[in-house]
Amino acid sequence: MAKFRLFGNPTADITNRELLHREIARQVAAEGMVLLKNDGALPLKEKRIAAYGAGVRMTIKGGTGSGDVQERYSVNVESGLKNAGFEILSTRWLDRFDKQFAQEKEEWRLGIEERIKKYKIWEVQKMFDEVIHVTPLKFPIGDKIQEEDLCECGTAIYVVARQAGESADRRREAGDFLLSDVELYNIKLLSERYKNFVLVINCGSQIDLTALDGVNIGAIIFMAQGGEEGGNALADILCGRVTPSGKLTDSWAYKYEDYPASDEYGILGNVLEQQYKEGIYVGYRYFDTFGVDVRYPFGFGLSYTKFEIATKSIDAEKSVVKLKVAVKNAGTEYSGKEVVQVYLAKPQGTIKCERHMLCAFAKTKGLRPNESEELTLTFDLTDFAVYDERDAKYVLQSGKYGVFIGNSIKDITPVAVLNLDAEVVTEICKSVCKKRGEFNEITADIKDETYSADLPVIEIKAAAIATKKNEYGNLSPIITTPQTEKYLKTLSDKDLIELTVGGGYMGRSYNVTPSVAGRTSIGLLKRGIPNINLSDGPAGLRLSPKNAYTKCGSPRYIDHVPDDWQWGWIKKFEKFFLAKSNKGYKVYQYMTAFPCATLQAQTWNIELVEKIGKAIGVEMLETGVTVWLAPGMNIHRNPLCGRNFEYYSEDPLVSGMFASAVTKGVQSHKGLGVTIKHFCCNNQEDKRESMSSNVGERALREIYLKGFEIAVKTSAPKSIMTSYNKLNGVYTPNNYELCVSVLRNEWGYKGLVMTDWTATGDNKGKHELCHKCGNDLIEPGGKAVRKYLFKAYKNKQLDMNLVRVAAANVLNLIFESSVYDLRRNK
């Protein structure tokens, strides 16, 4: 048998797979961009236009960090417009922007080179941690548009671009969450000098538009981060080839201070002790309940056409409610798609609730003018029970539940009333994750909704609704393959420990996928247990596109060391890292950069996002990746979170449904799995490895865990990743109540749980507590972690029965993998 098995393509030729997936990426991007304003400026009528702003040429396809993708090429806004037949007249300003940025980048590079001269060759990691990683290149803005930069045409576009990513949150300052003085000057100038002016926001989440109040802007598009086809997708909307159908999955407040607990978020407050004082009132739940007006509400998005929505019928069987809703394209010129959103108003009993909450949604097909479609939407009332912290139970309070339909939280109409005749306990739990610190959550003293006597009333009988009583017990092995059962009987204690520690970054493995983020153990190959590979996400697979290997399996680069490593002595010794001509093996991995998760959710199209999952699964099979470290599904608690682009929404139903969709897509391929993350309350990047998210149990269960629960129960993800942060003072990899009591006992999860990368160690979660707390795999692992756990074993600090449980979960994943070689069992 070969010493190693190498995955990927042997040539750099463009494949049919790439072309097909580019089309999917383009469709998703166009369907997820949101038209926020249109006073008749769009679609564009003339083909000669002016385009300004950093995002025209430096279009942001996605965020930085583990969510990045190294695609073959991306289409920026300028190229997309040209591809659609537009002539860009404003090249003078754009060329000056390029020159200025090149100069800024060179000054930044020289500054870093000077600072890293003192580091020795063996201090490379220290060099990156202390200088390079903490000195990011500031994203450019450009300069003021001069009189000679203005063009003889009637239309101008200005693209505001923002970048964000892992390890740091955004800042409430000019050039980030706020517009800079230069941007304000340019936008105001263009709005005055051009008949049609379009503002495009190329950012992973919200920005503050307050300074533009009163400025004459013809149209605003939230482009978000459109992936490698973002430029083409934007052009599709601008020219009218595609009618906008995206809807916001977050509320856009008038100003930052309007968001709940905004003054205490991250570095604005106690960065190490975050108190979730807003409780359940996150996003639209806060604005809607407390009557705070917003600029753009949750679920909002305009179209080039108009729609009529009419409820045809509504009925219920026990607690399951079914609606039939007719949607008609009432326009005369453009085809389009519409999203129907269903909201629930709960009775305000002894436990006070949000005024309305999303409980179902569906999107139409493309409807031609005057064409109609009937949608069927269902929801189970018990899924929206409130959690009573006093008695650790979920309850449906008696009274009237209003059912509302519309196309945003601000545009809903009551269509029926569900009358529950008595209170129902739907689930009996136990109290978990006790709130850390003494602080009060905000409360709302609102009255029950009043309903017209003309509305249909549907009686719901409490006696027909069952109560689930959870049982809590210890961990026990879950065996899903014959090989797992076999090896559990024969492996030594040290072998079992080895299995629960990742393979690290160094050393050769059998299954080789160049540049993967992680792998399972590489030390048990002689026992017939190969490694499997794990790749970052969630906008695609994060793999190096060009790689080489010697015949002995040592990695090399084909033509140059990656740009991220072109520093100091590494650059000087580049030739030693390059493959020799016509020697060894070459591997090419050009993966698709799909739109960011927020934009995916803004499609409100479950079937389309499932296609993304299926496409990513194809790329996993091609590259030998078994586990995709995605989707990310943390709640958008605050717009300054640096990784909001990796997550779906401020709403747990939206988050759970789209995570479930992409999971089903990936796992429709046999032997592949996803990793839903970060479990849980990783809502802040600053000091993420040491901060504590302090949250009450009701908010924890109804907001921050709900999406994970939906994904687990509806799509059975193969793995889950815990987060860096503490939850109420306890690091999540060491949180038994989170990983066992809730995840396994209450939700019935049977997959694998892994740590985030280096989430355990000195001044972090403890390696030796992972197994007993339900965390099966420590990543990235490596020699030092194994050595630490072997010492803990000798000191009798490990319960080998629990290590065996963790090892079984790892073995299940390996033996179910698409890359597992059955010949090893012969």
Order of alpha helices (4+ residues) and beta strands (2+ residues): beta-alpha-beta-beta-alpha-beta-alpha-alpha-beta-alpha-beta-beta-alpha-beta-beta-alpha-beta-beta-beta-beta-beta-beta-beta-beta-beta-beta-beta-beta-beta-alpha-alpha-beta-beta-beta-beta-beta-alpha-beta-alpha-alpha-beta-alpha-beta-beta-alpha-beta-beta-beta-beta-alpha-alpha
